């Protein structure tokens, strides 16, 4: 049985209801949502607050929704990860 890393991600809407994507610092051609692992003993909501502060430098936001289920995905075979 596969094990999956617990993770959280944020889809951010600005005041004009536009979805914000962020360019990665380590891979400038890649864009995505702020995301990261959930630490031991941390609730998903706590993790998303921490990740947003770490990745975009703010705690000035309101969580307005949460996806009701867990999502799992596998990376394509041969995908290479670069350490920063």
ChimeraX attribute file (.defattr): number of C-alpha atoms within 10 A of each C-alpha:
attribute: neighborCount
match mode: 1-to-1
recipient: residues
	/A:1	3
	/A:2	4
	/A:3	6
	/A:4	10
	/A:5	10
	/A:6	14
	/A:7	16
	/A:8	19
	/A:9	19
	/A:10	18
	/A:11	13
	/A:12	18
	/A:13	12
	/A:14	9
	/A:15	7
	/A:16	6
	/A:17	8
	/A:18	9
	/A:19	11
	/A:20	14
	/A:21	14
	/A:22	13
	/A:23	13
	/A:24	14
	/A:25	10
	/A:26	10
	/A:27	10
	/A:28	9
	/A:29	8
	/A:30	11
	/A:31	13
	/A:32	13
	/A:33	17
	/A:34	22
	/A:35	18
	/A:36	19
	/A:37	15
	/A:38	20
	/A:39	13
	/A:40	7
	/A:41	7
	/A:42	11
	/A:43	11
	/A:44	17
	/A:45	14
	/A:46	13
	/A:47	19
	/A:48	23
	/A:49	19
	/A:50	17
	/A:51	22
	/A:52	21
	/A:53	14
	/A:54	14
	/A:55	14
	/A:56	10
	/A:57	10
	/A:58	12
	/A:59	13
	/A:60	8
	/A:61	11
	/A:62	8
	/A:63	11
	/A:64	6
	/A:65	8
	/A:66	9
	/A:67	6
	/A:68	6
	/A:69	6
	/A:70	8
	/A:71	9
	/A:72	10
	/A:73	6
	/A:74	7
	/A:75	7
	/A:76	7
	/A:77	6
	/A:78	6
	/A:79	6
	/A:80	8
	/A:81	6
	/A:82	6
	/A:83	5
	/A:84	6
